[in-house]
Amino acid sequence: MKQRFIKYICLSILGEMAISFYILADTFFIAQGIGDHGLTALNLAIPVFNLIYGIGLMLGI
């Protein structure tokens, strides 16, 4: 039971790290390609993405 719980915790942490790296890479490429306006749009879209992601997790669990 404890090993299964630790497995789920580790997978959850890895998933959140993957999303964070995705956002970091996305921010870098948008900053290089589009500039300030792209970063502004990205910073407005990320909270919406997090809200949708959180609702999906709540419904999934």
PyMOL Python script that loads the backbone (N, CA, C, O; Angstrom):
from pymol import cmd

cmd.read_pdbstr("""\
ATOM      1  N   MET A   1       0.830  -1.195   0.000  1.00  0.00           N
ATOM      2  CA  MET A   1       0.000   0.000   0.000  1.00  0.00           C
ATOM      3  C   MET A   1       0.873   1.257   0.000  1.00  0.00           C
ATOM      4  O   MET A   1       0.621   2.194  -0.758  1.00  0.00           O
ATOM      5  N   LYS A   2       1.895   1.271   0.852  1.00  0.00           N
ATOM      6  CA  LYS A   2       2.757   2.445   0.936  1.00  0.00           C
ATOM      7  C   LYS A   2       3.566   2.622  -0.352  1.00  0.00           C
ATOM      8  O   LYS A   2       3.785   3.749  -0.794  1.00  0.00           O
ATOM      9  N   GLN A   3       4.009   1.519  -0.950  1.00  0.00           N
ATOM     10  CA  GLN A   3       4.778   1.614  -2.192  1.00  0.00           C
ATOM     11  C   GLN A   3       3.919   2.157  -3.331  1.00  0.00           C
ATOM     12  O   GLN A   3       4.399   2.938  -4.152  1.00  0.00           O
ATOM     13  N   ARG A   4       2.675   1.755  -3.382  1.00  0.00           N
ATOM     14  CA  ARG A   4       1.773   2.245  -4.426  1.00  0.00           C
ATOM     15  C   ARG A   4       1.543   3.748  -4.254  1.00  0.00           C
ATOM     16  O   ARG A   4       1.511   4.491  -5.235  1.00  0.00           O
ATOM     17  N   PHE A   5       1.385   4.191  -3.007  1.00  0.00           N
ATOM     18  CA  PHE A   5       1.191   5.613  -2.735  1.00  0.00           C
ATOM     19  C   PHE A   5       2.423   6.406  -3.169  1.00  0.00           C
ATOM     20  O   PHE A   5       2.289   7.455  -3.799  1.00  0.00           O
ATOM     21  N   ILE A   6       3.607   5.923  -2.845  1.00  0.00           N
ATOM     22  CA  ILE A   6       4.847   6.597  -3.229  1.00  0.00           C
ATOM     23  C   ILE A   6       4.979   6.638  -4.749  1.00  0.00           C
ATOM     24  O   ILE A   6       5.446   7.632  -5.305  1.00  0.00           O
ATOM     25  N   LYS A   7       4.566   5.556  -5.426  1.00  0.00           N
ATOM     26  CA  LYS A   7       4.606   5.525  -6.881  1.00  0.00           C
ATOM     27  C   LYS A   7       3.723   6.614  -7.472  1.00  0.00           C
ATOM     28  O   LYS A   7       4.143   7.319  -8.391  1.00  0.00           O
ATOM     29  N   TYR A   8       2.505   6.761  -6.958  1.00  0.00           N
ATOM     30  CA  TYR A   8       1.595   7.784  -7.464  1.00  0.00           C
ATOM     31  C   TYR A   8       2.115   9.190  -7.171  1.00  0.00           C
ATOM     32  O   TYR A   8       1.965  10.094  -7.993  1.00  0.00           O
ATOM     33  N   ILE A   9       2.724   9.374  -6.005  1.00  0.00           N
ATOM     34  CA  ILE A   9       3.292  10.682  -5.668  1.00  0.00           C
ATOM     35  C   ILE A   9       4.421  11.028  -6.638  1.00  0.00           C
ATOM     36  O   ILE A   9       4.479  12.142  -7.158  1.00  0.00           O
ATOM     37  N   CYS A  10       5.309  10.075  -6.877  1.00  0.00           N
ATOM     38  CA  CYS A  10       6.437  10.323  -7.788  1.00  0.00           C
ATOM     39  C   CYS A  10       5.950  10.620  -9.200  1.00  0.00           C
ATOM     40  O   CYS A  10       6.476  11.524  -9.850  1.00  0.00           O
ATOM     41  N   LEU A  11       4.974   9.892  -9.681  1.00  0.00           N
ATOM     42  CA  LEU A  11       4.434  10.142 -11.018  1.00  0.00           C
ATOM     43  C   LEU A  11       3.748  11.501 -11.099  1.00  0.00           C
ATOM     44  O   LEU A  11       3.837  12.186 -12.118  1.00  0.00           O
ATOM     45  N   SER A  12       3.070  11.884 -10.039  1.00  0.00           N
ATOM     46  CA  SER A  12       2.433  13.195 -10.011  1.00  0.00           C
ATOM     47  C   SER A  12       3.467  14.314 -10.040  1.00  0.00           C
ATOM     48  O   SER A  12       3.293  15.302 -10.753  1.00  0.00           O
ATOM     49  N   ILE A  13       4.530  14.165  -9.279  1.00  0.00           N
ATOM     50  CA  ILE A  13       5.603  15.167  -9.273  1.00  0.00           C
ATOM     51  C   ILE A  13       6.262  15.249 -10.644  1.00  0.00           C
ATOM     52  O   ILE A  13       6.529  16.346 -11.134  1.00  0.00           O
ATOM     53  N   LEU A  14       6.525  14.115 -11.263  1.00  0.00           N
ATOM     54  CA  LEU A  14       7.129  14.116 -12.593  1.00  0.00           C
ATOM     55  C   LEU A  14       6.212  14.774 -13.629  1.00  0.00           C
ATOM     56  O   LEU A  14       6.681  15.484 -14.518  1.00  0.00           O
ATOM     57  N   GLY A  15       4.928  14.539 -13.511  1.00  0.00           N
ATOM     58  CA  GLY A  15       3.979  15.162 -14.423  1.00  0.00           C
ATOM     59  C   GLY A  15       3.947  16.675 -14.274  1.00  0.00           C
ATOM     60  O   GLY A  15       3.915  17.403 -15.266  1.00  0.00           O
ATOM     61  N   GLU A  16       3.955  17.140 -13.048  1.00  0.00           N
ATOM     62  CA  GLU A  16       3.963  18.587 -12.814  1.00  0.00           C
ATOM     63  C   GLU A  16       5.272  19.211 -13.288  1.00  0.00           C
ATOM     64  O   GLU A  16       5.269  20.322 -13.818  1.00  0.00           O
ATOM     65  N   MET A  17       6.387  18.513 -13.105  1.00  0.00           N
ATOM     66  CA  MET A  17       7.667  19.022 -13.593  1.00  0.00           C
ATOM     67  C   MET A  17       7.677  19.098 -15.118  1.00  0.00           C
ATOM     68  O   MET A  17       8.224  20.041 -15.690  1.00  0.00           O
ATOM     69  N   ALA A  18       7.074  18.108 -15.776  1.00  0.00           N
ATOM     70  CA  ALA A  18       7.009  18.112 -17.233  1.00  0.00           C
ATOM     71  C   ALA A  18       6.196  19.305 -17.733  1.00  0.00           C
ATOM     72  O   ALA A  18       6.578  19.954 -18.707  1.00  0.00           O
ATOM     73  N   ILE A  19       5.089  19.589 -17.075  1.00  0.00           N
ATOM     74  CA  ILE A  19       4.279  20.743 -17.468  1.00  0.00           C
ATOM     75  C   ILE A  19       5.060  22.036 -17.245  1.00  0.00           C
ATOM     76  O   ILE A  19       4.987  22.950 -18.066  1.00  0.00           O
ATOM     77  N   SER A  20       5.799  22.122 -16.151  1.00  0.00           N
ATOM     78  CA  SER A  20       6.599  23.318 -15.877  1.00  0.00           C
ATOM     79  C   SER A  20       7.689  23.511 -16.921  1.00  0.00           C
ATOM     80  O   SER A  20       7.933  24.634 -17.362  1.00  0.00           O
ATOM     81  N   PHE A  21       8.347  22.423 -17.322  1.00  0.00           N
ATOM     82  CA  PHE A  21       9.369  22.517 -18.367  1.00  0.00           C
ATOM     83  C   PHE A  21       8.752  22.895 -19.710  1.00  0.00           C
ATOM     84  O   PHE A  21       9.355  23.633 -20.488  1.00  0.00           O
ATOM     85  N   TYR A  22       7.569  22.396 -19.976  1.00  0.00           N
ATOM     86  CA  TYR A  22       6.871  22.751 -21.208  1.00  0.00           C
ATOM     87  C   TYR A  22       6.577  24.250 -21.236  1.00  0.00           C
ATOM     88  O   TYR A  22       6.806  24.907 -22.252  1.00  0.00           O
ATOM     89  N   ILE A  23       6.075  24.789 -20.140  1.00  0.00           N
ATOM     90  CA  ILE A  23       5.770  26.216 -20.067  1.00  0.00           C
ATOM     91  C   ILE A  23       7.045  27.036 -20.187  1.00  0.00           C
ATOM     92  O   ILE A  23       7.048  28.077 -20.843  1.00  0.00           O
ATOM     93  N   LEU A  24       8.131  26.583 -19.563  1.00  0.00           N
ATOM     94  CA  LEU A  24       9.407  27.289 -19.645  1.00  0.00           C
ATOM     95  C   LEU A  24       9.915  27.325 -21.089  1.00  0.00           C
ATOM     96  O   LEU A  24      10.326  28.378 -21.576  1.00  0.00           O
ATOM     97  N   ALA A  25       9.888  26.191 -21.765  1.00  0.00           N
ATOM     98  CA  ALA A  25      10.347  26.134 -23.158  1.00  0.00           C
ATOM     99  C   ALA A  25       9.436  26.964 -24.057  1.00  0.00           C
ATOM    100  O   ALA A  25       9.910  27.663 -24.952  1.00  0.00           O
ATOM    101  N   ASP A  26       8.141  26.886 -23.821  1.00  0.00           N
ATOM    102  CA  ASP A  26       7.190  27.662 -24.602  1.00  0.00           C
ATOM    103  C   ASP A  26       7.449  29.153 -24.431  1.00  0.00           C
ATOM    104  O   ASP A  26       7.415  29.906 -25.404  1.00  0.00           O
ATOM    105  N   THR A  27       7.707  29.581 -23.205  1.00  0.00           N
ATOM    106  CA  THR A  27       8.011  30.981 -22.932  1.00  0.00           C
ATOM    107  C   THR A  27       9.274  31.424 -23.667  1.00  0.00           C
ATOM    108  O   THR A  27       9.311  32.514 -24.237  1.00  0.00           O
ATOM    109  N   PHE A  28      10.296  30.591 -23.655  1.00  0.00           N
ATOM    110  CA  PHE A  28      11.550  30.929 -24.327  1.00  0.00           C
ATOM    111  C   PHE A  28      11.338  31.121 -25.823  1.00  0.00           C
ATOM    112  O   PHE A  28      11.781  32.118 -26.393  1.00  0.00           O
ATOM    113  N   PHE A  29      10.665  30.172 -26.456  1.00  0.00           N
ATOM    114  CA  PHE A  29      10.485  30.250 -27.905  1.00  0.00           C
ATOM    115  C   PHE A  29       9.544  31.379 -28.309  1.00  0.00           C
ATOM    116  O   PHE A  29       9.755  32.014 -29.343  1.00  0.00           O
ATOM    117  N   ILE A  30       8.522  31.638 -27.522  1.00  0.00           N
ATOM    118  CA  ILE A  30       7.634  32.758 -27.826  1.00  0.00           C
ATOM    119  C   ILE A  30       8.371  34.076 -27.669  1.00  0.00           C
ATOM    120  O   ILE A  30       8.182  34.991 -28.471  1.00  0.00           O
ATOM    121  N   ALA A  31       9.213  34.185 -26.640  1.00  0.00           N
ATOM    122  CA  ALA A  31       9.986  35.418 -26.443  1.00  0.00           C
ATOM    123  C   ALA A  31      10.949  35.648 -27.602  1.00  0.00           C
ATOM    124  O   ALA A  31      11.138  36.787 -28.031  1.00  0.00           O
ATOM    125  N   GLN A  32      11.556  34.585 -28.111  1.00  0.00           N
ATOM    126  CA  GLN A  32      12.486  34.726 -29.226  1.00  0.00           C
ATOM    127  C   GLN A  32      11.759  35.028 -30.542  1.00  0.00           C
ATOM    128  O   GLN A  32      12.257  35.797 -31.365  1.00  0.00           O
ATOM    129  N   GLY A  33      10.607  34.435 -30.734  1.00  0.00           N
ATOM    130  CA  GLY A  33       9.915  34.572 -32.013  1.00  0.00           C
ATOM    131  C   GLY A  33       9.002  35.777 -32.113  1.00  0.00           C
ATOM    132  O   GLY A  33       9.003  36.467 -33.133  1.00  0.00           O
ATOM    133  N   ILE A  34       8.229  36.041 -31.083  1.00  0.00           N
ATOM    134  CA  ILE A  34       7.214  37.088 -31.171  1.00  0.00           C
ATOM    135  C   ILE A  34       7.607  38.323 -30.361  1.00  0.00           C
ATOM    136  O   ILE A  34       7.409  39.451 -30.812  1.00  0.00           O
ATOM    137  N   GLY A  35       8.152  38.116 -29.189  1.00  0.00           N
ATOM    138  CA  GLY A  35       8.579  39.242 -28.372  1.00  0.00           C
ATOM    139  C   GLY A  35       7.619  39.558 -27.237  1.00  0.00           C
ATOM    140  O   GLY A  35       6.978  38.675 -26.669  1.00  0.00           O
ATOM    141  N   ASP A  36       7.541  40.845 -26.927  1.00  0.00           N
ATOM    142  CA  ASP A  36       6.781  41.287 -25.752  1.00  0.00           C
ATOM    143  C   ASP A  36       5.291  40.977 -25.839  1.00  0.00           C
ATOM    144  O   ASP A  36       4.684  40.568 -24.849  1.00  0.00           O
ATOM    145  N   HIS A  37       4.707  41.167 -27.001  1.00  0.00           N
ATOM    146  CA  HIS A  37       3.263  40.919 -27.142  1.00  0.00           C
ATOM    147  C   HIS A  37       2.940  39.428 -26.981  1.00  0.00           C
ATOM    148  O   HIS A  37       1.903  39.068 -26.422  1.00  0.00           O
ATOM    149  N   GLY A  38       3.823  38.581 -27.468  1.00  0.00           N
ATOM    150  CA  GLY A  38       3.621  37.144 -27.296  1.00  0.00           C
ATOM    151  C   GLY A  38       3.725  36.722 -25.849  1.00  0.00           C
ATOM    152  O   GLY A  38       2.954  35.881 -25.385  1.00  0.00           O
ATOM    153  N   LEU A  39       4.682  37.307 -25.123  1.00  0.00           N
ATOM    154  CA  LEU A  39       4.820  36.988 -23.699  1.00  0.00           C
ATOM    155  C   LEU A  39       3.617  37.479 -22.902  1.00  0.00           C
ATOM    156  O   LEU A  39       3.179  36.826 -21.955  1.00  0.00           O
ATOM    157  N   THR A  40       3.089  38.635 -23.295  1.00  0.00           N
ATOM    158  CA  THR A  40       1.890  39.143 -22.627  1.00  0.00           C
ATOM    159  C   THR A  40       0.719  38.190 -22.833  1.00  0.00           C
ATOM    160  O   THR A  40       0.000  37.870 -21.886  1.00  0.00           O
ATOM    161  N   ALA A  41       0.528  37.741 -24.058  1.00  0.00           N
ATOM    162  CA  ALA A  41      -0.554  36.802 -24.352  1.00  0.00           C
ATOM    163  C   ALA A  41      -0.354  35.481 -23.612  1.00  0.00           C
ATOM    164  O   ALA A  41      -1.308  34.895 -23.100  1.00  0.00           O
ATOM    165  N   LEU A  42       0.884  35.023 -23.562  1.00  0.00           N
ATOM    166  CA  LEU A  42       1.169  33.771 -22.852  1.00  0.00           C
ATOM    167  C   LEU A  42       0.887  33.911 -21.362  1.00  0.00           C
ATOM    168  O   LEU A  42       0.318  33.005 -20.753  1.00  0.00           O
ATOM    169  N   ASN A  43       1.277  35.032 -20.771  1.00  0.00           N
ATOM    170  CA  ASN A  43       1.041  35.240 -19.345  1.00  0.00           C
ATOM    171  C   ASN A  43      -0.437  35.402 -19.022  1.00  0.00           C
ATOM    172  O   ASN A  43      -0.848  35.157 -17.888  1.00  0.00           O
ATOM    173  N   LEU A  44      -1.230  35.803 -19.981  1.00  0.00           N
ATOM    174  CA  LEU A  44      -2.672  35.839 -19.775  1.00  0.00           C
ATOM    175  C   LEU A  44      -3.311  34.470 -19.977  1.00  0.00           C
ATOM    176  O   LEU A  44      -4.342  34.172 -19.375  1.00  0.00           O
ATOM    177  N   ALA A  45      -2.706  33.635 -20.821  1.00  0.00           N
ATOM    178  CA  ALA A  45      -3.289  32.326 -21.129  1.00  0.00           C
ATOM    179  C   ALA A  45      -2.918  31.253 -20.107  1.00  0.00           C
ATOM    180  O   ALA A  45      -3.685  30.312 -19.904  1.00  0.00           O
ATOM    181  N   ILE A  46      -1.766  31.375 -19.467  1.00  0.00           N
ATOM    182  CA  ILE A  46      -1.319  30.330 -18.537  1.00  0.00           C
ATOM    183  C   ILE A  46      -2.287  30.132 -17.362  1.00  0.00           C
ATOM    184  O   ILE A  46      -2.566  28.983 -17.017  1.00  0.00           O
ATOM    185  N   PRO A  47      -2.814  31.194 -16.728  1.00  0.00           N
ATOM    186  CA  PRO A  47      -3.792  30.940 -15.647  1.00  0.00           C
ATOM    187  C   PRO A  47      -5.045  30.221 -16.130  1.00  0.00           C
ATOM    188  O   PRO A  47      -5.604  29.395 -15.410  1.00  0.00           O
ATOM    189  N   VAL A  48      -5.484  30.530 -17.338  1.00  0.00           N
ATOM    190  CA  VAL A  48      -6.658  29.839 -17.896  1.00  0.00           C
ATOM    191  C   VAL A  48      -6.333  28.363 -18.109  1.00  0.00           C
ATOM    192  O   VAL A  48      -7.148  27.493 -17.803  1.00  0.00           O
ATOM    193  N   PHE A  49      -5.140  28.084 -18.635  1.00  0.00           N
ATOM    194  CA  PHE A  49      -4.695  26.704 -18.819  1.00  0.00           C
ATOM    195  C   PHE A  49      -4.658  25.970 -17.481  1.00  0.00           C
ATOM    196  O   PHE A  49      -5.102  24.826 -17.386  1.00  0.00           O
ATOM    197  N   ASN A  50      -4.128  26.628 -16.444  1.00  0.00           N
ATOM    198  CA  ASN A  50      -4.056  25.999 -15.126  1.00  0.00           C
ATOM    199  C   ASN A  50      -5.444  25.740 -14.557  1.00  0.00           C
ATOM    200  O   ASN A  50      -5.662  24.713 -13.913  1.00  0.00           O
ATOM    201  N   LEU A  51      -6.377  26.642 -14.780  1.00  0.00           N
ATOM    202  CA  LEU A  51      -7.741  26.446 -14.307  1.00  0.00           C
ATOM    203  C   LEU A  51      -8.387  25.241 -14.993  1.00  0.00           C
ATOM    204  O   LEU A  51      -9.003  24.401 -14.336  1.00  0.00           O
ATOM    205  N   ILE A  52      -8.243  25.164 -16.296  1.00  0.00           N
ATOM    206  CA  ILE A  52      -8.806  24.027 -17.039  1.00  0.00           C
ATOM    207  C   ILE A  52      -8.142  22.725 -16.613  1.00  0.00           C
ATOM    208  O   ILE A  52      -8.813  21.705 -16.453  1.00  0.00           O
ATOM    209  N   TYR A  53      -6.834  22.756 -16.430  1.00  0.00           N
ATOM    210  CA  TYR A  53      -6.090  21.574 -15.984  1.00  0.00           C
ATOM    211  C   TYR A  53      -6.562  21.136 -14.598  1.00  0.00           C
ATOM    212  O   TYR A  53      -6.757  19.945 -14.353  1.00  0.00           O
ATOM    213  N   GLY A  54      -6.744  22.095 -13.698  1.00  0.00           N
ATOM    214  CA  GLY A  54      -7.197  21.774 -12.339  1.00  0.00           C
ATOM    215  C   GLY A  54      -8.601  21.191 -12.314  1.00  0.00           C
ATOM    216  O   GLY A  54      -8.868  20.237 -11.584  1.00  0.00           O
ATOM    217  N   ILE A  55      -9.496  21.763 -13.110  1.00  0.00           N
ATOM    218  CA  ILE A  55     -10.850  21.223 -13.188  1.00  0.00           C
ATOM    219  C   ILE A  55     -10.832  19.808 -13.758  1.00  0.00           C
ATOM    220  O   ILE A  55     -11.556  18.934 -13.282  1.00  0.00           O
ATOM    221  N   GLY A  56     -10.007  19.586 -14.774  1.00  0.00           N
ATOM    222  CA  GLY A  56      -9.886  18.237 -15.330  1.00  0.00           C
ATOM    223  C   GLY A  56      -9.367  17.230 -14.316  1.00  0.00           C
ATOM    224  O   GLY A  56      -9.825  16.088 -14.269  1.00  0.00           O
ATOM    225  N   LEU A  57      -8.401  17.664 -13.501  1.00  0.00           N
ATOM    226  CA  LEU A  57      -7.890  16.773 -12.459  1.00  0.00           C
ATOM    227  C   LEU A  57      -8.958  16.466 -11.412  1.00  0.00           C
ATOM    228  O   LEU A  57      -9.104  15.323 -10.978  1.00  0.00           O
ATOM    229  N   MET A  58      -9.704  17.498 -11.012  1.00  0.00           N
ATOM    230  CA  MET A  58     -10.760  17.264 -10.010  1.00  0.00           C
ATOM    231  C   MET A  58     -11.818  16.305 -10.535  1.00  0.00           C
ATOM    232  O   MET A  58     -12.278  15.426  -9.806  1.00  0.00           O
ATOM    233  N   LEU A  59     -12.205  16.467 -11.789  1.00  0.00           N
ATOM    234  CA  LEU A  59     -13.214  15.573 -12.356  1.00  0.00           C
ATOM    235  C   LEU A  59     -12.661  14.173 -12.559  1.00  0.00           C
ATOM    236  O   LEU A  59     -13.371  13.182 -12.396  1.00  0.00           O
ATOM    237  N   GLY A  60     -11.377  14.104 -12.919  1.00  0.00           N
ATOM    238  CA  GLY A  60     -10.763  12.792 -13.140  1.00  0.00           C
ATOM    239  C   GLY A  60     -10.581  11.990 -11.856  1.00  0.00           C
ATOM    240  O   GLY A  60     -10.700  10.765 -11.842  1.00  0.00           O
ATOM    241  N   ILE A  61     -10.292  12.708 -10.790  1.00  0.00           N
ATOM    242  CA  ILE A  61     -10.067  12.013  -9.518  1.00  0.00           C
ATOM    243  C   ILE A  61     -11.387  11.658  -8.904  1.00  0.00           C
ATOM    244  O   ILE A  61     -11.427  11.066  -7.826  1.00  0.00           O
TER     245      ILE A  61
END
""", "prot")
cmd.dss("prot")
cmd.show_as("cartoon", "prot")
cmd.util.cbc("prot")
cmd.orient("prot")
